[in-house]
């Protein structure tokens, strides 16, 4: 099993898969861990090469025995990523509260009586200082969130954010924003400013969505995601677990994201943090096995996507988080706070990663992000191709263990 933690990305896919199968073999007879060469997708170079899963196929994966599912996901993960690397991202709330939306989980909605107070958009200077602090502490992606439905009537504020994006990108960091709904023109401006990724979560399945939010339709969310994708910005889109949804809704979320023209660059998996004053304040905690099963299934369906353990991570123990990393999670939010919920400090996270033999990912290391940067004329990791070419030959000649 240790092979999953030391495998080099892409280089030992056959070996890691063979170990996956052997791990659940007894007396020479394999258990129901199926053949899954197609889902590896190694070498897929365009959206047309991506395997498209049906809801029933995703359901079959999701409902499989949990530990074999984790092992299966670990094999897919090792084929597409360096399983010893974790992306460190820091999220800053640059404009809190006063949002007109009715998202039932969010303390920033003006419709609910919560401790979150409405504030104006921050000036550029404190945001740049926060980004510098995040970088000094090892974060390679800096994310900025504003509690807005959309950017209508916010021209000066949007221009200020564009300046923030440009300056932080100039620091050599990946930059992500979440500002509500976007028009194609606004997406284009963010792209020109240097934005790496835009977060716009689907939250849950299309069927369950109206029970969580009524002020913004599911298709409006998809329209924003399309505008982001068409502008050449990486899409960050995931969901929140623990809203009261069923297994079928979690399957529906993964299917919806997996059906996008291009799989998102990152898929945040949030565990609901119930906040007093919101309609979901009394929802029970999400069991670890549920988030683990969701991560493992998402890793198989979205093999090249970064899967981020987002809100609620601090409610799980260190071994539980490590098991999620084995199942395919390879990014975390770290730092002082998230938008309105707690976050684990940098020093604690870096110590945890070291204990488990993990290390921070470099900026622009994810293939999709780097490809988009190169289209802008930025060769952000020029040494990567040399490293891969040096190690590719031995890996291709290494025999897989006999079954």
Secondary structure, DSSP 8 states (H G I E B T S, - for coil): -THHHH--TTTTHHHHHHHHHHHTEETTEE-S----HHHH-TT--SGGGS----HHHHHHHHTS-HHHHHHHHHHHHHHHS-TTEEEEEEEEEEE-S-B----TT-TTBTTS--S--------HHHHHHHHHHHHHTT--EEEEEE--SB-TT-HHHHHHHHHHHHHHHTTT-EEEEE-SB--HHHHHHHHHHT--EEE---BS-HHHHTTT-SSS-HHHHHHHHHHHHHTT-EEE--EEE-SS--HHHHHHHHHHHHTSSS--SEEEEEE----TTSTTTT-----HHHHHHHHHHHHHHSTTSEEEE-TTGGGS-HHHHHHHHHTT--EEE-SSB-SSSB---HHHHHHHHHHTT-EE--TT-SHHHHHHHHHTT--TTTTHHHHHHHHHHHHHH------
